[in-house]
């Protein structure tokens, strides 16, 4: 599932293309990607003739902002792709669920083979409410070592699972939780409440570093993720533990271990992580 770096990469791509353009029509081929209570006719009525003013990100979500403080929040699910029709690879899309035609003849396309993604429409009030449900942004100034340490107190869940909870830290998923915990030398199975104060700083720094590096490499493509131009991300070649079970640790050569936490795999080095 695309995480913060993948969403941020798409946002930066689309931010160069979309602001100032106006929606002239909306076509929904598969209404099951629309959020609860949002119907194709409602989406078209709300967006038609609206100007796109900005493209933002909140957690793992791409947020297209329109005049009148209207926001279209796009969660890519597992196989979702948000691509401009001006991309050279747009013609490869085979599962376009939502098509927003723009006033210059181009279009914004939401493609989703498995249709686990969701598009939600928010006015200013509902957006404030939805945003408040999400945790601190890990690339923001508010995400300090002290904030991380304070948030983990009294939690009995495994640190990997704690990091995946979007109500605590918004945008971190399984790939980057595993990678950050490895860099910080902390096992994914340790209870969050047992994170030591002196470990909070290294973990915070590791999270920020791995997220920023992945953005620089345009995200991680394991199978389906594509950026705003339809291209795969290149960070997969820089993964140190994720999906490397039984392969040698790049630091100490010990075999990487895989453990299942809440029905999802986590990866760690038994020698480098305590």
N, C-alpha and C positions, 0 to 999 in steps of 0.2 A: 504494500500500500504506500503510495507517495506520502512523504513526510515533509517537514519544514523546508529542507533544501530544494526538494523538487517543486513544491508550491512556490517558493521564492524565485526560483529560476524562471518558471512560467510567468510569474508576475512581472519580472524585469523584462522579459521578452515582449509581453503584451503592452507594457507601459510605454514602450517605444512606438507602438502602432495604433493604439485605440483611442487615447484621449483626444477629444475634439470631434470625434465621429458620432454620427447620429443613427439610431436604429430605424430602419424603414419598414421592416417586417420581421415576424417571428414565426418559424415553423417548427412544430414539435412532432417528431416521428414516433417517439416512445415516451408516453406520458408517465411511465413508472419511474423515471429519473427525477420527476418533480416532487418536491417535498409535500408533506401532508397539507391538504387544503389548497394547494396551488394547482390550478387547472390551465391547460394550454390557452384558452381564451382569456383568462385572467392575466397570464404572463404577457401575452401579446398586447392587451389593452394597457397594461402598466408600462411596458417598455417602448411601445411604438412612438417614434418622434422624440424619444429621450436622447439627450447627449451624454456620451460617456465622458466623465470628468477625471477619473483616476482609476488605477488598478492597484489594489492593496492585497495584503495577506493578513490573516488572523489564524494562528496555529497552522494547521495543515490545509487551510481553506484559501482558495483564490477568491478575492472579493472585487467584483466590478462595480464601480460607483457611478451612478447617474445623477443628472441634475435633479434637484428636489430632494436630495439626501436619500435616494432610493438605492439599495444595494442588492446585487445578485451574488449570493454566496455559493460557490461551487466547491463541493467536496468530491474529489476524484475517485473515491472508493478504491477498488483494486485495479481497474483497467481503464479508468477515465482519462481522456485527453482533451485539453482545451487548446485549440490551434487556430491561428488565423488562416483564412483561405489563401492568403498571399504566400504562405510557406510553400517551398518547392515540393514538399512531401504531403501536402494536404490531400492530393489526389489519391493517396494510399489509404485514406480512411474509409472503412467499410461499415461502420456502425454508428453513423451520425444520428444522435437522438434529438439534439436541439440545434437549430440553425438561425442565427441572428444576422439578417442582411443589413449592411451599413450603407450610408448615403454615398459612398464612393464606389459602390459596386462590390466591395470586398465583403467578407462575412466572418463572424466568429462562430466556430464549430465546436460543439461538445460531442465527442465520440466516446462510446463506452460499450465494449463487447459484452461484458457480463452484466452491465447496468446495476452495479452496486453503488455507484456514485449518486449524489443528490444535489439538486439545485433548489435553493430557497430564496425567496424574495422578502426583503426587510425594509420597512420605513425606518425613520430615525429612532422611534421609540422601541420597536421590536429588535432593532439591531443592537441598541444599548443593552437590552435585556439578554440577548443571545451572547454578546461579547462578554458580559459579566459572568456567564457560565463557564468560560474558558479561563485557564490559569495564566500565570505570568509568562510573558514572551521571553524565551531564553536569550535572545539577542538584544534585549532591552537593558537600559541602565538599572531597571528595577530588579533584575535577576543577579543578585549578589550572593556571595558565599554565605553571609548571615541569613539572607532570605531562604536560601536552600536549606540550611541547617534548621532553621525555625520551622519550616514547612514539614520536615520529615519527623519532627518530634512525635512520639507516642504512636507512630504508625507501625503496625506489625506485618505489613505486606512486604514481599521481597522488593529490593531496590529496583530491579528491572521492571517489575509490575508497577511500582510507584511512579517511575518515570514515564510510563505509558499512559497514566491517568491524565487526560487532557484538562481536568479540573484543577490540576496542580501546576503542571508545566505544559504550555500549549505548543504542540508541534513536534515533540519527540516521539518517535515510534521505535519499533523493535531493532532496526538496523543501527540507528545512532545511539540508542541506549546501550546496546552491547559494545559498540565501539568506544563510547565515552567511558564506560565502566572499566574496560580494559586499560585505557590510557591512564585512568586514575588509580589503577591497581586495586580495585574493589570488586569483589565477587557479586554477580547478579542475584545470588540467592540470599545474600545478607539482608536482614530486616532493615527497613528504612530507618526505623527509630534507633538503630544501633550504629548509624553513621556518626563518626566522631567529628567534633568541631574542626579539628585539624585536617580532616579528610574532605570537608565540604568545599574548601577553596579549590583543591586540585580537581574535584569532580565538576564543579562549576566551570572551571577553566577548560577541562577536557570536553565538556558538552559544547561550549561556545566554539572551541577550536575545530572540533569535528564537523559541526554544522557549517561553519564558515568555509572550511576546506571543501566540503561537498558542494556548496554553492559555487565556489570557484571552478570546480570540475563539472558543474552543471548537473549535479544530482547523481543518484545511483540507479542504474537500470539493471534489474535482475531479469525481468522478462518484458513487462508491458509499458513502463513509464517512458514518456517522450516529453521533451520540453515544448515551449510555445511555438517552435519552428518545426516540430515533428521529429526532432533528432534525439537519440538516446543519450543519457548521461554517462560520464566516464569515471565516476568515483568508485565503481565496483572494483576496479583494478587496484585500489588503494585500501581496501578493507583488510583489517588485521585479524579479526576473529569471526565476524559474521559469516555464516554458511561455510566455515572452514573446519568442521568437525574432523578430528583425527589427522589433520595436517599439522606440520610443525609450527610452533609459535615463531613469529618473525623476530622475537627478542631473545628467547632462551632455548628454542627448539623442542620444548615439551609439546606433546600432542594437545591440540585444542579440544576441549570437551564441549559436549552439547547436553543441555539439561532442559526438561520441559517444565515450564511454569505457566499455570493456567491455560494449558493446552497450546502453548506457543513455545517454540524453541528459543533458548538463549545460549550464547556461546561465550566461553571464557578460557583463560589459561590457568590451570591449577597451580602453576609455579609463580606466575607474575601477579596474580590477584588473590587477596586475602579476605 
